[in-house]
Amino acid sequence: MNIILLIVIPLLVAFLSILVKKYQMMLLIFVALFNVIILFFLKQGMIFVGGYEDELTHNLLGITLFLDVYAVIALWVINGLILVIALLNIKSYQTYGTILLLAMAGLNGLVLANDLFNLFVFIEISGIAAYLITTSNKKPVSTFKYLLYGSIGSSLFLFGIVILYAMFGTLNIVIMIREIEALNDYRQLILPFLMMFIGLGVEAKLLPFNHWVKGVLGTSNSLSGPMIASVYMAATTFVFGRLITNLFQFEGSLLLVVTILLTVGILVGDLMAFSSTKVREILLFSSIAQSSIIVLLFVNGLVIWAVYLIIANALSKTVMFLVINHSVQKTNDDEVESLKGLFSHNLLVGTTFTIATLSLMGLPLFIGFIIKLNYLTMFAQQNQFIVMIVILLASLIEGIYLVRLLIKLWYPGDQKVEVKYHLAFKVVCVVIALSLLVFGTYSNPLNKLDHNIDEISEVVIHG
């Protein structure tokens, strides 16, 4: 099987699904399941599509796609979560199947693309799908703001690509890395790298490029919430990690500026969550802080723990946004005080939400603890003590507002809150919660991979 099927099949079925609107979500589920299964059988490596050569040369034409362990993990997360979200929204949002298929094709392409122009094309495809997904919030002003910021971000990314092409005459990532190494002068690359960083920073919800987030996730539902906060966050940070690890050269003043932006983003994100009284806002501000930590890990070369943190956050936020957004849709109120005692009559769902929250906080017995302990240890080995202090301080703030939230949701107030969760919802939440708990207590599988899961550097060296 060819890895291009991961892009072509969703795109083809997306067009076909327009003809059978009633079965859009069913088609989406079948395609997502197909993608998850074929990932076990696909051969890793690079393929050349529409090119005149089957080797990496400076005159290479056409498109190249690259599949390695890093990409496989990203694709499992993306397609697996889309499958889960589709199953839980099969009745509520059955007309969004075509849009989600388009999103799947775009996000898969993001992870597989090995040339910058096609990476930009897939950013546009997935971006269009994201804007359409957020229309389900019924907040056109927020969607327009997201569209505006997304367009500015993708334009900056494109301008950065244009500058790099003018400098090196190629858009292939592997060839460009070789050219950059031969140039050996990172100062000439500060402008294009910074423009591309800001462009991706819009989608990754990094401060100060995330003014669209509150309007979109603060009014999200059981479809848009987990899709934007979990699936899109995961895909964008995986791409961010690929470019930071292999292409971007953060040195000197540029490294300092990026590090300051990210550390401030961590602290401010958690402070904003601490000050909020709305549940969805608490979760979205927490996501801003977590995205900043992930990108900071990539900047410091802690690839494997950044990848594990992406997975853990995507799983935790999927549960948290699904549970909260479902309850908000039923009660029409997302004030913490209005949801007091939500879990007193939903013990199973409440327990899974609690496990996801405790894992997000990084408490012992959960996978979040293993990840946080390891990356803090590595920061200490790199003498990054200021970064450690910021993360620990942010973790303290995060712990306070999340524990406060859990107490409110478990202990009933004056008004009784009744929200019912169907069986499929409970099964999904239990499976995700168990995975967070199992890998937190049995961490040996996490030690089988290392920072070399991103194999583009091997291709650069050995061809």
Secondary structure, 3 states (H helix, E strand, C coil): CCCCHHHHHHHHHHHHHCCCHHHHHHHHHHHHHHHHHHCCCCCCEEEEECCCCCCCCCCCCCEEEEECHHHHHHHHHHHHHHHHHHHHCCCCCHHHHHHHHHHHHHHHHHHHECEHHHHHHHHHHHHHHHHHHHHHHCCHHHHHHHHHHHHHHHHHHHHHHHHHHHHHCCCEHHHHHHHHHHHCCHHHHHHHHHHHHHHHHHHCCCCCCCCCHHHHHCCCCCCHHHHHHHHHHHHHHHHHHHHHHHCCCCCHHHHHHHHHHHHHHHHHHHHHHHHCCEHHHHHHHHHHHHHHHHHHHHHCCCHHHHHHHHHHHHHHHHHHHHHHHHHHHHHCCCEHHHHCCHHHHCHHHHHHHHHHHHHHHCCCCCHHHHHHHHHHHHHHHCCCHHHHHHHHHHHHHHHHHHHHHHHHHHCCCCCCCCCCCCHHHHHHHHHHHHHHHHHHHCCHHHHHCCHHHCCHHHHHHHC
